Amino acid sequence: MKKKSITYADLSKKQLQHLKEQYIQKKVEYMSNKELKEFVLEVISHQINNTIGHEEEMEAWREISNFYGDQFEIIILEIQQKYKNNQNLKNFEEDTQEHRLELLQKNSIEKEKEDMWDD
């Protein structure tokens, strides 16, 4: 008869929480500085770059703002200046894409009209 393996469901919430806390402490304790830096980089990168929706974007914005403090506005102005030309290119690309979509839609409507008379 095979012995049943223990699962998380066999523990109370308090026991499971204690196990998780113990694991976190031991995991961090045994990580090298390099591993810690790589892990933190991955977590922060995911937290900041993978924001979804207005609330998460605002939370990331506040975190970045708090980190840079008094220098935040200067950094924003530098970035805006650096990518000023890219914004013009982006607007042009968006206009061009919208124009192409309109032409495709118009062409589709024209094609449907032609097909209607082919029957």
C-alpha positions in Angstrom: 0.0 0.0 0.0 1.4 3.3 -1.1 1.7 6.0 1.6 -0.3 9.2 0.8 2.0 12.2 0.2 1.4 15.3 2.3 0.0 18.3 0.4 -0.7 21.9 1.4 -4.3 20.9 2.1 -3.1 18.8 5.0 -2.0 22.0 6.9 -4.0 24.6 8.6 -3.8 28.2 7.2 -1.5 29.2 10.1 0.8 26.2 9.5 0.9 26.8 5.8 1.7 30.5 6.4 4.5 29.5 8.8 6.0 27.1 6.2 5.9 29.8 3.5 7.6 32.4 5.8 10.2 29.9 6.7 10.8 29.0 3.1 11.2 32.7 2.1 13.7 33.3 4.9 15.8 30.3 4.0 15.6 30.9 0.3 16.9 34.5 0.6 19.5 33.5 3.2 21.0 30.9 0.8 21.0 33.1 -2.3 24.3 34.8 -3.4 24.5 38.5 -3.9 24.4 37.9 -7.7 21.3 35.7 -7.4 19.6 38.3 -5.2 20.4 41.1 -7.6 19.1 39.1 -10.6 15.9 38.2 -8.7 15.2 41.7 -7.6 15.9 43.0 -11.1 13.4 40.5 -12.5 10.7 41.3 -9.9 11.1 45.1 -10.3 11.2 44.9 -14.1 8.0 42.8 -14.1 6.4 45.1 -11.6 7.2 48.3 -13.6 7.1 47.2 -17.2 4.1 44.9 -17.1 1.6 47.3 -15.7 -2.0 46.8 -16.8 -4.6 49.5 -16.6 -4.7 53.0 -15.1 -4.3 52.0 -11.5 -1.2 49.9 -12.0 0.3 52.6 -14.2 -0.3 55.2 -11.6 1.3 53.0 -8.9 4.4 52.5 -11.0 4.5 56.2 -11.8 4.4 57.0 -8.0 7.1 54.5 -7.3 9.4 56.0 -10.0 8.6 59.5 -8.9 9.4 58.7 -5.2 12.7 57.0 -6.2 13.9 60.0 -8.2 12.6 62.6 -5.8 13.5 66.2 -6.7 15.2 65.0 -9.9 12.1 63.4 -11.4 10.9 66.5 -13.4 14.4 67.0 -14.8 14.6 63.4 -15.9 11.1 63.6 -17.5 12.1 66.7 -19.4 15.3 65.1 -20.6 13.4 62.0 -21.8 10.8 64.1 -23.5 13.5 66.1 -25.3 15.4 62.9 -26.3 12.4 61.2 -27.8 10.7 64.3 -29.2 11.4 63.3 -32.8 10.2 59.7 -32.1 6.8 61.0 -31.0 6.4 62.8 -34.3 7.3 59.5 -36.1 4.9 57.6 -33.9 2.1 60.0 -34.7 2.9 59.7 -38.4 2.9 55.9 -38.2 -0.4 55.9 -36.3 -2.0 58.2 -38.9 -0.6 56.0 -41.7 -2.0 52.9 -40.0 -5.4 54.5 -39.5 -5.4 55.6 -43.2 -4.6 52.0 -44.3 -7.3 50.6 -42.1 -9.8 53.0 -43.5 -8.8 52.0 -47.1 -9.1 48.3 -46.2 -12.5 48.9 -44.8 -13.6 50.9 -47.8 -12.2 48.3 -50.1 -14.1 45.6 -48.2 -17.4 47.5 -48.5 -16.8 48.1 -52.3 -16.0 44.4 -52.7 -19.2 43.4 -50.9 -21.2 45.7 -53.2 -19.6 44.1 -56.3 -20.2 40.6 -55.0 -23.9 41.4 -54.4 -24.4 42.0 -58.2 -22.4 38.9 -59.3 -25.2 36.5 -58.3 
